[in-house]
Each structure stands twice: as C-alpha cells, then as structure tokens.
C-alpha cells in the first residue's frame, strides 16, 4: 500500500464541531441550517440532523402524514463525479425490494445540491446499540445473523447479483422492541462480478466477451470490517458481504468496533453456542480456504442455527480490570481522544506521514494506514478509540516492559447507564494490550471537546491573545489524599511524549509544576496552528482546601498564553495516584462456549 500524504484525506467537518475554528464551525452550522430550511420548504417537519459520512450528511424528517424519512445531502465541496455517487446509490437501492431494506423514495437536485430520500428504518444503528449495551447477548447476535443472512441470500438470487459492500454495525439499524433490523447506506453497492467459486456472473457469451473482467468494480467499504479480498481490490464477490457480516457479528459479540481482535479475543471465548462460535471464528481465519468453507456453511445453515436452544444468560456484572469512576451529571459531553498513536503507528507500520496532522483529527485518518500493522495492534488502537465514544474524561498510560505491562489510569464516566458497557470496552483495551509484544509507552487523554478554548490570530508572527471569555475552569471533588504523597503521579515523571512538537515557554512549565503540587487529576493540551490555538483541557481538583490557589494558578496559566511561539502540539496529563495496575502478557483468551442446557425428559 502506498503512503500518500494524509492531507488528501482531510475533511474538516469530520471533526467535532467544537474542535473547528470559529469560521469553519459557523460555516458548518449555517450549512446544516440551510439543509433543514430546504426540507421545511418541501413540507417536512420534526427535522433532525442524524449524522455525517465521508460523502454527505443525513437528516431525518416527518411527512404531513407522520411517515419517517431520511435524506442524504451530498457535500457540495466534493468533485462532481463524487457527488454523483448519490444518484448511483439511489439506483442500486431501487433494485433491492426486501422488507428489511428501507424503500428508496427518490433522488433529486436543488441547485447544485444532490439529495437522496428513503424510508427511515426503525430503531438505532448497531454501533450505538453496542455502545449502550456492551457485548450483545447470544440471542441478539444470532437473531441479527439470521436476518442478515436472509438479506444476503436474497441479494444472491437477483437476476443481477448485488453486493452491499459496506456491512458494518453503523449501517444496520436495530429495533430493540421488535428485534427487527434494517440494512442501510447502499453507497458502496455494486453488481457482483464473481460468485462464491470465483466464476464470472454473466448472462450470455456476448456479455462475457464484452465485459471488463480484469478490473474490480468494487468500492472500498470500512477497513475496520471488510475482508482481505475487498481490501486488496479483488473482483467484486458475494464473499465481500459475507466477510463484512462476519466482522460485524464478531464486533457486536465482543463489544468492539472492528474485526481485528479475533486472534486475541476469539469468538470461541465469548460464551456463544459452540457451532455458531466455531463457524464465525473460521470465517475470520487467515486461511482463505477455511474462510470460504465456513462462509458456505454459515450461509446454508444459519436458518437452522437460529433454532439453537440458548442458556438463559442474564447480564452479569462485569469485573473491571481498571478502576472506573462514575459521576452523576446531567452534563452532555462530546469526548475526544488525544493519544500517542502517531508514534505507535510509526513503530508498528513503519509510516512517517503523520507529523503535519494534529492528533485530535488523526482518528479520522489513521485507519486508512493500518495495513502495515499486525491485527493485534490494529485492534488495540480501535479499542482505545472506542473509549472516546463514551462520555468520559481521563487518561491512560500503558507501559510495556520485560515482565509485562503497567497501566496508570484515571477514567471518569458521566453516564451510569453505560457503566457495564464501558467496563467491557476498558477490559478489551487491557486484554488487547497484553497480547502486544513490544517495549514502550502509549498514552491517551480523553477530554470534552465542548470545553476546548479557541484563540485566533491573523498571522503566525502575532501572539495568541485570550479574551475575557477564555477561562480554564475545573470541578472540585472531595476525594481523600493518599497516605504516601510520593505515590502522587507527576506530570513530569514520564519522559517527553514523542509526539510533542510544540516547545512551551518556561513560564508555562513553571505554572504547571506548581499545579502539580496540588492534589488533582486532569489534562491540558496546547494545539497551536498557524492562525488558531486550541486548548483542550479538563481539571478535577481533589483537595477542596486548595480551591482558591488552584483557580489562581489556572488564571496565571491563561495569562501566559501569549508567550506560546510556533506551531505544534504539547500536552500534559496527571493521574490522581501513582498506583499502576500490573498485567502479565497473554497471547489470547481461553475458549469458553455457552454452557449446554441439560436434556430434560420433554426434550428427549
């Protein structure tokens, strides 16, 4: 895989709107309001912004008769031929008439704006459902598998076989009440070129002779879920969706956001029925023959496996491998992760193209450059990113050493309902880290993007001048001090973060050293660009008696901002205690199938 400059993947709107500078944030808000206004003019009401992708934005709205529709707006900044893909998506969706696929309602243009309209599937997408629930129950996983196999078998029996091309949890909408799903986002769908045996789909000899059989018509789905064949540009095959579904089911069953962890956290360790678990694990195998054999068995026998009698597994309270603080608050956070992933990627994938990209944005690009890395490392990075999808602030520092790994952490969750799911996600990070054979440090800070302070300047030679609204605030908790003050974790105990490119002035470092003497936890990250300074931060004071002194030091830090010179990123993270958790290396989890239900006389 070539290593193109990361800038070509840059789409500013992919960031949290709270990380955009004032000008870009205003443009995005104005554009979203314009889309809503256009829908209102067409007679729709209850208009809601649903989300965004690489090629467009989605809105939901209700008709006069209260039918729920979804509208996809193309990004008008993209080239014409890319925007035209929305029309192609409409055409492909029109070919799929299935009760589990929302109906296409049409494609139209307003000026230069392309819009695709379709019915709205009931429920929430499975990525959001997974974040809410954690690893899904065997009953839910098998039900989802059965319904998806029905759709894929339907697609395989069309006069022209269709491939969805981007099966992943966020493209499957699930109604928890009815258990029914809907397969959405057909933007990567194409007609299949070859069947399960690699034989060409052709209607007649003339079509075979005239067709382009050397070049794939496939589109790239999400690299976190697609299989090797699609990733490597093979001729489009029905195997693509088979593999996308395997990755999706694995992610849902394990509480992850990718397919890469199956060597460390195998399907056979997730307490699923043995037949189903072994089949799914083999579908994720590196051996192509085993993958295809398991895929054939899966597609043929899922209609029988759906009838497996399942043990009544109640939701067990998960034991956490790292401490998690749950904070009761009505505050809505928009968490973002800042990490030393760039160094990790350089070491694991031998890449050097990340220096010009600030790390808060990197999450939207680095998965395009994972191919040189091992699956364990990919899964680990994805697992850390998954943590930021929860409303959290805090941090992690993972130290791989000869005897194992030591983890310092401060994880503060702001929604008690998500506690079990979050604990599962944290445990996955630990499990995957234990399987990585390396020496070094990996750090991650989690902050609320809504608290990011922005300071603009007109030219790089001008200082950043904070206005009166620039305040570094903090919350106060009365947590007891440790008896051994030497256990307090210092900002300056670890060596300089290898990703830091911004040298902070001595005055700011001196103020941070004084803050360090007060019992608190938190992080502060200075992200200096040519015309914009972002200060990502959160502080939790753990000694109420020091509230005035702490406030004064933060005000002093704010006053020292104009002393910052140059561009780059520099950050500091503080843990409340120096109390590392130690874990021995572990290559993979042990096999654990669902317990068999004892046979009773009425079942014999």
N, C-alpha and C positions, 0 to 999 in steps of 0.2 A: 504494500500500500504506500502510495506517495505521501509526502508530508507537506501539503500546501499550507500557505500562510493562514493562520487562524482568522485573520481579519475578514476573509471572504465568507465566513460563516456568521459574521456579526449581524445580528438583528436586535436593535436597541430595545424594541418592545418586548423581547423575551425576558428582560429583567423584571423584577418587581417594579411597579410604577414608582415606588418610594425610593428606588435607587437611581432613577433617572434624574438628570438635572432639571431645573425648573422649566426651561424652554421645552425640552423633549416631553416632560410629563404633561405640560399644558397641551402640546400638540396631540398627544395620545388621548387625553381626556376629551378634547374638542372633537376628535375623530369618532370616538365611541358615542358621544352625544349626537353627532351628526347621523350615525347609523341608526340610533334609536329614533331620531326625528323622522328619518326616511320610512322606518317601519310604522311609526304612528300615522304618517300621512297615507299609508296604504290601508289604514283601518284597523291595525292591530293594537292590543292593549296588554298590560302586565308585561311589558318588555324588560328583559333581563339579560345582562351580559353574562355569558356562560363560560367562555374561555378562549384560548388562542392556540394556534399552532404555527408551524414554520411558514405556511402559505396563507393563513387567514385568521379571521376572528369569528366566533359563533355567538349568536343571540337566540334566546327563546322568546316566544310571544304567543298570545292567545287570540283567536279569531272572535268575531262577533258572537258565534255560537259556542265559544269557550273551548274550541279544539286547540290542542297544544302543538305548535310548530317550532321548528328550528331553522335558523337562517345562517348560512356561512357566507361571510363577506371576504372577498379576496383582498390581499394587501395591495393597494394601488401603487405602491413604490416598487413592486416586483416587475420584471420584464413581462411584456405582453404574452409571450408563449408560456410563461409560468402561470400567469393568471388564467390562461385558457384551460388549465387543468381542471378548473372548477366545472367547466362545461363538460369535459370528458368524464368527470366523476358523476355528473348528473346522468349522462348517457349510460354509464355502466350500472348505476343504481336502478335505472329504469328497467334493466334486463332481469333484475332479481325480484321475483314475486314470491315472497316467503313470509309467513306470519311473524317470524322472529327478526325480520329486517324492516325497519321503518320505510314507509312508502315515499317515493320521490314525488314532490309536488311541483317541480319545475325549476327552470334556470332562466334568469333574466338579467338585464343590464339597466342601470340607472346612470347615465353619463358614461364615465369610464369604470364604474363600479360593477363588478360581477357579483351576483347573488344566487346562491343555491338554496332552495326551500325544500323541507321534508317534514314528515311527521316526527314528533318527539317521542322517543322510547320512554316508557315509564320507569322510574327509579333513579339510581345514581350509578355512575360508572364504577367498575370493579376495583379500580385503583383507589378511589375514595372509600369504597366499602371496605377494602382490605385495610386501609389506614384506620378506619373506625373499629374494625373487628379484630385485627391481627390475623394470624393464620386461620383460614376458613375451616369449618368443620368438614369431616369426610362426606357427610350428606350433601352439603352445598357444593363441594368440589365435584363430586360425581354427578350431581344434577346439572351443573354447568357443563361438564364434559359431555354428557349425553345430548343436551340441547345443541351444543356447538357441532357435534358430530352429525346431527341431523341436518344442520345448515350446510356443512361441508359436503356431505353426501348428495344433498340437493344440487349444489353447485357443480358437482362432478357429473351429474346426469343431465345437464343442459345441452342443447344442440351445439352450442359453442361453450366449452367448459370455462368457467370464470374462477379467477383467483382473487381473494380479497387483498392479500399482500401485506397487511399490517395488523395482524391479530395480536392484541395485547390487552391487558386489563382495562386501560382507559378507553378502549374502543368497544367495550362490552358494557352495556347498561343493564343493571340488575334490579328487579323489583323484589325487595325482601318479603313483601306480603304474599305475593303470588308465586315467587320463585322463578318467574319467567324472565328471560333475558332478551336483549335486542342488540344485534351486531351493527355498529355504526361506522362512519368515516370510511368511505369507499374511494378515497383519493388515490390510493396505490393499486387499485384493482385493474387487472388486465385479463385478456383471454389467455388461457394456458397454451403453451407450445408443446409440452410433452406430458405423458401420463406417468403413472407410478413406475412403469418399467423403462422410462426414458424414450418411449416411442412417440413419434410426432402425431399430434392430433390433426388430421386432415380430412376433408370431406371427399376429395377426389384426387386423381393423379395430377390434374392441371394445377390444383391448389398447392400440391406438394412441390411441383416443379417451379411455381412462381413465388412461393413463399420465401421469406428471409429466414433460413434455418440456421444461420451461423451466429446471429446476434440476438441477445436476450432482449425481450420487450419489458422485462421486469422493472419495477420501481423499488427503490430502497425503502423498506419498512424500518421500524425502530430497531436499531442494532442491539438493544437490550433483550430482544425477544426473537428475532428472526434466526433461522438456522444457517448452517455453514454454506449450503448451496446458494441461497438467496444472497447472502453476504458477499460471496465470491463471484456474483454475476453470472450464475448458470442460467440456461434457458428456463423460462418460467414453467414451473411444475406444480401440480397439485400438492406435492410434498411441502411446498412453501408454507401453506396454511396449516398443514399437519404439524410442521415444526413450530410455527408460531403458537399454535394451540398448546403444544407440549410445554413450551417455555412459560406460557400464561398460566396453565394449571399448576405448574411447579411453583411459580412465584406466589400464587394465591394460597397454595397449601403450606408454604413455608414462611409466609409473611415477608416476602422480599419484593423488590421492584425490578428484578431482572432474572435471567435464566442461568447465570454463570456459576452459581454456588452449588451446583448439584454434585460435585465431587466431594465437597466438604460437608454439606448438609444434604445428603441424598434423599430422594423421595422415600426410600425404604427405611428412613429413620423418623418419618413423620406420623407414625401410628395410623397409616391408611390400610385398607384391606390389601392383603398380600398380592393378589392377582393384579389389581389396579396399580399398586405401587411399583411392582417389578416391571410391568409393561411401560409405565410412564418413565421410569428411570432408564430403561433401554432405549426409549425414544430420544433421550438426551445424551446417548452414548457418543463417543468419538468415532466408533466403528460404524461406517455408513451402512454396511450390510445389516448390522444389528438394529440400527435406527429404522431402516426400511421394513425389516421383518416385524419389529414391534409396532410400527405405524400401521402396517396392514392388519395386524391382529387387533389393534385398538379400534380402527375404523370399522372392522367387521363385527367385533364382539362387544362394543360399548352398549349396544341395545340389550345385551344380557348382563353385563357388569352393573348396569344401573339397578338391577334387582338384587344385588348383594345385600344380605341382611347385615345391618350395621349395629355395632355395640352402641349402647346409649351413652356416648361420651359427653359428660357435662363439661362446661367450660371450667377448667381447673385454674386456680390462681397460679400464675407463673412466678417462679422464683427468679429474682433479678440478680444478675451477676455483677452489676454495678449499682450503687445507690441512686435512687431517683427521688427527688423532692417534688411533691405535688402541691401546687399553690392554687388555692381557691380564688378565682378572679373572674370578673365579667369582661376583662380586657381581651380584645381580639388582636392576636399577634400575627405578623407576617414574617415568619422565621426565615433566615438566610444563613447559609454555612460559609465560613471562610476557612480554608484549610491549606495545608502544605501539600496539596495534591500535585502541584506542578513538579515538585522535586520527586515525588513518588512516581509520577508518570515518566519523568526523565530517566530515573533509575530502572524502572520496570520495562518501559517500552523504547528506551533509547531515543527519546524525542527531545528537541531543543527549541520548539517553536512557541513557547508559552510566555516569554519574557515581556511581551508587549500587552498582554491581556491581564486586567485586574481580576483577582480571584473570585470576587463576588459574581462576576459574569461567567467565569470559566465553566461552571456547572452546565451551561447551555451548549458548550462546545466540546469538552474533553472526551465525551463518549464517542465522538467521531474519530478519535485517535487511539482507541483501545486495542487495536488489532495486534500490536506487537507485544501485548502483555499476556500473562497467563490468566486463566479463568478465575483462579482464586483471588488474584489482585483486582481484577475487574469487579468481582462480586463484592469485595471489601469496600471499594470506592463507592459502588452503588448503594451499599448498606449505610455508609456514613451519610450520603446524600438523602437517603430515605428519612433519616432522623430529622432533617430540616423541614420535612413536610408536616411535622407536628408543631404545635405552638410551644416552642421551647426557647430558653436561653441557657447558656452554659458553655461547657467546653470539655474536650478530651485531649489527653496527651498519652500516646501509646509508645512505649519504649521496648523495642525488640532487643534482647540481649542473649548471651550464650545460653543461659539456663532457662529462658522462657521470655514472657513479656510482662511488663509492669504498666498498669494503666492508672493514671490520675484522672479524676473526672469531677465535674460539677454539672448535673443535669436537672434542670428545673422545668417541670411540665405545668402548663397553665390550663389544663382541662382534665379533671379527674376521670371523666368518662373514657378517655383514651389511655388510661394508665396501663391496662393489660396489653394493649396493642403496642404501646411504646416500649414497655419492658421487653416484649418479644423482639422488637426491632433492635434494641440495645444488645440483647443476648446474641442476636445474629452477628452484629459487629464484632463482639468478643470471639465468637466461635470461628468466624472467618479470619480474624487477625491471628488466632492461634495456629492456623494452618499455613501461614505465610512464613517462609524461611528466609529471613534477612536480618540485618542489624541496622538500627537507625531509629529515628523518631518520626512520628506522624502526629500532627496537631490539628485540631478542629475547634473553631469558635462558632457559637450559634448566637445570633443577635436578632433583634426585632427591627426589620427594615423601616418600620414606621418611626422609629426613634433616630434614624440616621439624620445627621445635620449636614446641610449643604451650604457651602460658601463659594460664591462665584467671583471671578476676576476677568478682566478684559485681555490681559496679556501675561505670559509666563514670567515676565520680569517684575510684575506687580505683586505685592503681598496679598495674602488672603486676609480680608478684614471682616471679622464676625460682626453681625449687627446685634441689637439688643435682644433679639429673639433667640440667639444662639446660647442655649443653656444645656450643660451636661447634667442631667438630673439623675436621681438614684432612689431606690426604695430601701427602707430600713426594716430589718428583721432582728428579733431578739434571740439569737442563737448563742448558746454558751461557748465561751472560749475553750480551746484545748488546754489541758494542764501543762503540756510541753510546748512552749511557744516556738521551739526550734522546728516543730512539725509544720508550722505555717509555711505554705508554698509561696515562694517568691516569684515575682515577675522575672527576676534576673538569674534564677538558678540554672535554667537551661541555656545552652548556647544560643547564639543569634539564629533566628529562623532563616533557613537557606533561601526562602522566597522573598525575604525583605529586600527591597531595592531603594527605600527611602531612608536617608540618614536624618534622624530627628535631632533638633538642636539640643545642646547640653541642658539648657534651662528646662525644657520639657522633660528630659530624662531625670533631672533632679526632682521635679514635682512628682513624677511617677514614683520615684524612690521614697518620697515622703508619704504618698498614698499607700505605698506598700507596707508601711509600718502600722497601718490601721487595719483591723480585722474586717475584711470584706471579700467579696468574690465578684468577678466580672471580667469584662474585656473592653479594650479600646483599640480601634483600627483606623489609622490615617491612610486614606486613599487619595493621593494627590495627582490630579490630571492637569493638563495644560491650563484649562480655564475653570476647573471645578475641583473643589476639595470636599470629599465625603468623610464624615467622622461617624463610623459605626460604633455603637457603644451600648453597654448596659452595666450598671453598678448596683450591687446589693450590699449595703452596709450591715455588718453583723454585730456591731457594737453601738447601741443607741447613745451611749455617753459621748461618742465622738462625732455626733451629727454635725455640729457647727464647724468643727475643724475639717471634716471631710468635705462639707459644702464649700468652704473657703478654698481648699486646695483645687477643687474642680473649677471654681471660678478663676483661680490663678492659671490653671491649665488652658482655659478658654482664652484668657488674655494673652497667652503666649503663642497662639495660633499664627499670628503674622510672622513669626520667626521661622516658620517652615519654608524651606527652599527646595526647588527641584520637583521632580515627579517620581512616583513610585508608590509602594505600599509598605507600611510598617505597622506592626500590631503587638499588643501585649495581652496576656491572659493570666488571670490569677485564680487559683483554686482556694477554697476556704481552709483546707487542711492538707498537709503532706502525708497522705495515707494511701499509698499505692496499693492496688489490688494485684496480686501475682497470679499468673496463669501459666501452666506448663504447655508446651507445644502439643497439638493434637491434629493429626492429618485429616481426620473425618469423624463424624458422629457414628455411633454404632447402630446396627439395624434394629428397628423396633416397629413391628407391624401392629395393626389393630388386633386387640385380643379377640380370639374366636369365641363366638357365643355357644355355650354348651347346648347340645341337642336335647330337646325335651320330647316326650312321647308323641305330642301332637305334630312334631316336625319330622318324625321318622317315617 
